[in-house]
Amino acid sequence: MRVLVVAAPLIGHVLPLVPLARALRDAGHEVLFATGADGLRVTGFEVRDVAPGFRFGAVAALTALRHPLLVRDELAGTAGTRMVGHLFGAVNDRIVDRVERTARQWRPDRIVYEPLAAAGAVVAARLGVPGILHENSLYDGPALLAATRMRGRPELAAPAVVIRIAPASVAGRGTHLPMRFVPYTGPEPLPRSSAEPLPQKAGPRPEELSGPPLRPRILVSRSTVPQPGPDRMMSRVAEAARDVDADVVLIRSNVRRPPPGVRAVGWVPIPAALAAGAVIVHHGGAGTTLTALQAGVPQLIIRGAGDRRHNAELVAARGAGLAADERDITPALLTRLITDPVLPAAAREVSAEIAAMPPPEHLVEAIRQAG
């Protein structure tokens, strides 16, 4: 069986699809990815660039100019699927022809696509190939797909299978096939922190992030896709950390001079760092949110544009983390993140729920029989 995997040209949209792609390949099937831009960094698979020269910021700016009344709601995270539908409609307008060309040349038996890669559903309809909708967020996949506003409203093939990776206790129950979320960030190892030795009160020199922390460790991660407007999350956490008894690590820091006691590192495979005993403050992207839930660790999600407010509120309602606005980052809030006993208990419950979901290899047969 030949399986074409279609994702929007953004690395955060590609990575959640890799575990199922690996399961398909391990079962003896051929897999080809169709994506672009930083999404081309998928390792271990053949990839076709269907978005040469793509720049997400340029598409987002043009979409905002065309739909100015939605911009304020989108920045506040209250636009639902309205703005994302226009934005990713424009993205899919740019890739659909090349996805179709790739599919006609490669002749897949199945097309797997994520909810914001509607081009996959369009091409599945045009070629008469069964399509599999692979959710990669805490939003309902079919709703996101239906919201996508492509030019001419081309026909979208109804998915033969819908795969859900979000745990039901967080995102609600549905009729989709559940699949365990398996974090994947690439093959990079955990780096050492790059900072001066911490002051005496903070303990010894920085240890490997893969080792157990000597005191509470707080990771701070920002999005792979910049949020509109100034991003002060890391600087606010760094400032608040002066009065928090914790080891604070800024991942891909945008803080020019971290204060004493705050470390800065480059790209980090967050699943491994969380497994070593860290908690996390982050931007609210689906990948980081699901990774923290899978790890069973508390998380502080900073509300923001797009799906960030949605994800923050879902996690907070479940009790597995905290939701706050950027301006509300204080020493007291960070201290609660590492001391409140309710948060890790709820986070471990969700982690156990995810572990009980079928692994990706159990979905291979459903895909083979689809259609």
N, C-alpha and C positions, 0 to 999 in steps of 0.2 A: 504494500500500500504506500502511495506517495502522498505526503501531507504538506500542504503549503500553509505556513503560519504567517499571518498578516498582523502587523502592529503599527500604530502611529509612530512617526519618526522621532521618538523620544525614549531614552534609555529606561525611564521609569515605567513605560508601557510595555517594554520588551521583556524585562527581567522576570516578571511573574509568570510568563509563558514558558520559560526555559525548563522548569521541572517536568511538565507534561511532554515537552518536546524530547527531553532526554528519555522519558519512559517509552515513548513511541520508537525512538531510535534503538533503545536497548531491546525492544521486542522485535527488532528486525525490519522496521519500516524506514523509508527514506523521508527526511525532513528538510525543507528549505524555508528560510525566513525571508520575508519581504518587508523591509522597513527602510530607514534612512537616518541621516545625521548621526547623533551619538548612539542611536539604536543599533548602528552597525557594529558596535563593540561586543556583540554576542560571540562567545568563544565556543569552539567545538562544532559549529554548524556552518553550512554554506549559506551565505547571505546575499540577496540581491538588493541593490540600492534603488529604491523606487521613488526617492525624493532628493535627487542631486541638487546641491546648492540650497537646501532647505534651511531657513532660519525661523525658528518659532517666534521670536520676538517681533519680527517684521509682520508675520501673519496675525499675531495678537493685536498689534498696533492698528493694522488696517481694519480688523474686525471691530475694534473699539470705536474707530471713526465712523463706521457704518451703523453702529448700534449704540449711540451715546447714552440713551436713556437706561440701558442695562448696565452700564459701566459701574455706577455707584453701588447697585445691588451686588454685582459680581465681586467688587473689592471688599464688600462686607461679608461675602459668603452667603448671601441670602437670595441669589438669583436662581437657585435650583439648577435645572437643566437648560434654562433658556439661553444663557450666554454660551455655555459650553457647546450647545447644539450648533450655534452659528460658528463658533471658533473651529470646532473639529469638522464641521461641514466644509469650511474653507480648506482645512488640512487634507481632507479626503478628496476634495476636488483636484488637488495637486497630485495625488498619488494614484488615483483610480485607473487611469489609462495605463500606467506602467505596471500596476498590479495585474491588470487584465492581460497585458502583453506577456508578462512573466508566466502567468497561469497557462496561457495558450501554448507557449513554448514548452513549458515543463510538464503540463498535463497531469495535474494532481488528481487523486481519487477523493480527497477530502480537503476542505479549507477551514482551518482554525483561525478565528479572528477575535480580537478583544473588542469591547463595546464601542470604543472611540475609533475603531478602524472599520468604519462602515463600508469602505471599499471592498473588504473581504466578502461582505454579504452581497454587495452589488455584483461582484465577479462570480460568486457562487450561483447567483440567479442567471447570469448570462451564459454560464457554461453548463448549467444543470448539474452542478456538483454539490453533494451534501455539505452544508456549512455547520460548523460547531462554534457556538458563541462561548468564549472562555472569559468569564468575569475576572477582573483584576483590581477591584476596588470594593468599597462598602456600599456602593450604589447598586440598585437593581440593573443588571446588564441590559435586558430587553428595553427598559425605559430609557436608558442612555442611548441605545442604538436608535430607538424610535425618535428621539429628540434631535438627532443629527440632521442638519439642514443643508444637504448638498444641492448644487445647481440642478434644476430640472427634476428634482425629487425622483431619482432613478429607482427602479424596483429593487427591493431588498429581499433576498431569499429568507423565508422563515427558517430559523435555525433548527436543524434536526435534533440537536442536543444543546442544552444550556448547562454550563458547568459553573457552580457557585463555590467560591473559596472563602467567603466571609462566614464566621461562626454565627449560628442562628441566634444565640443569646445576645449578640451585639447588633446585628443587622436585620434581624427578623427572619422568620421562616418562609420558605417558598417551595415551589414544586420542582426546582432545578436539581440536577445531580450534584450532590456535595462532593468536594475534593479537598483534601488537606492542603492548607497553605504551606509551601516549603520555601523558606527564604533562599534567595540566590542573589549574590552581589558580584560574582565574578571570582577569579582565581587569586586575587591579590591577598598576600598575607597581612596579618596585623603589624603595623609599624610601631616603632618606639615613639613616645611623645617627644616633640622638639620644643624644649623650654629650658630655662635655667633651673638649677636645683630649687626645690620648694623650700620655703622657710621652715625652721625647726618645728614649728607647731603642726606642720602638715606632714611630717614624717620623712622618710628617706627619699633618695632620688627617684624619679619616675621609673616604674617597673613596666614590663611588657603589659599591654592592655589585655593580652590573653591570660594573664595570671590573676589569681584572686586578689581583690583589693584589700589593702591594709585598713582602709576606712571607707565609708560610703563613696561610691564613684558615680558621678553624673556626667553622662555624655550629652553633648549639645550638637544637634545636626540640623542643617538647613537644606532646603529643597534643591534638587537638581534642576528645577525650573524656577527662575527668579520670580518672586511675587512683585506685582506692580507697586511702585512707590518705595520709599526707603525701608530697608530691612534692619531693624534695630534689635532683633531678638537676641542675637549672640552678645552684643554689647551690654544689653540690660542684664542678661544672665551673668556675664563676667563681673559687672559692677556689684550685683547682689551677692555674688559668691564670696566677696570679701568677708562677709559676716555669716558664712555657712560652714559648718564643720564637715566638709566633703572635698573630695578630689574631683575637680571640674575639668573636663576635657572637651575642647572645641574642635569639632570635625570640619575640615575645610574652612577654617576660620576666616571671617571677614573683619575681625578685630585687629587693628594695626598693632597695638601694644597690649597684650593681655596683662592684667594686673598680677602681682605675686600670688602664687597659689593656683593659678589657672594655666593649663597646658594647651598647646595647639598641635594638631596633627593634620596630615593630609587625608587622602581617601582611606576610609576604614571599612572593612567588612563588618557591618553593624551586628549581624547575627552572632558572630564569634565574640564580639565585645560584650554583648548582652549576656551571652552564656557564661561569661566570666564573673558575672555578678553586678553589672551596672544597671542603673535606671537611666531614663532618657528624657530629654526635653527636645521637642522637634516641631516642625512646621505643619504637621498634620497630613502629609501625603499618605496615600493609601499603603504604599509599600512599607514605609517605616512604621505606620500604625499597626499593620498586620504582623510585621516582624516582632514588634514589642509584645503583641498579644500572644503570638506563638511562643515567645521566650518566657512568658509568664512573669514579666517585670512591670512595675509601675511606670507610667509615662505621663508627662505633662505636655499637652498639645496646645500650641498657641493658635488661637483662632485667626483665620485669614481668608483670603480670596478663594474662589473655586470651591472644591470639596473640603477644604480644611476645617471650616466651621462645622460642617456636617459630621465629619469624622470625629472631631473633638467632642461634640455633644453626645454622639453615640457611645464613645468610650467612657465619658464621665457618667452617663446615665447607667451604664453597666457597673460602675464602681471600680473599674480596672485602671483608672487614671484620672487626671485632673484636666480641666479645660479652663483657659484663661486668655485674656487679651494681652497684647504686648506690654501695655502700660501697667499691667497688674503683676509683673514679675518682681518679686520682692524676696528678701532673705527668708521671711516667714513662709512664703509659698514653696520655695525650694526645700526648706527644712521639713515642711509637711510631706513633700514628695518622698523623702528618705526615711521618715519616721512614722507616718500614719499606718497602723497595722492592717487597716481595712483594704488598702490598695493592693498590697501583694497577695492577700488572700483571694480577692476577686480575680486578680490577674492570673493566679495559678489555676483557678477554676476554668477560665477561658482557655488557658493553655491545654488543660486536660481535654476540653471539648474539641479543640482543634486536633489534638493527637488521636482522638477517636474517629475522626473523619477518614474516609477511604484515601489511601495514598494515590499519587498520580498513576502508578502502574495498574491500579484497579480500574481506571477509566479507559484504558486502551481498547478493551473489547467493546465497550459502548460506542466508541468512535468507529471501530471497524464495522459494526452493525448499523451505524447511522444511515438513515435514508432508505 
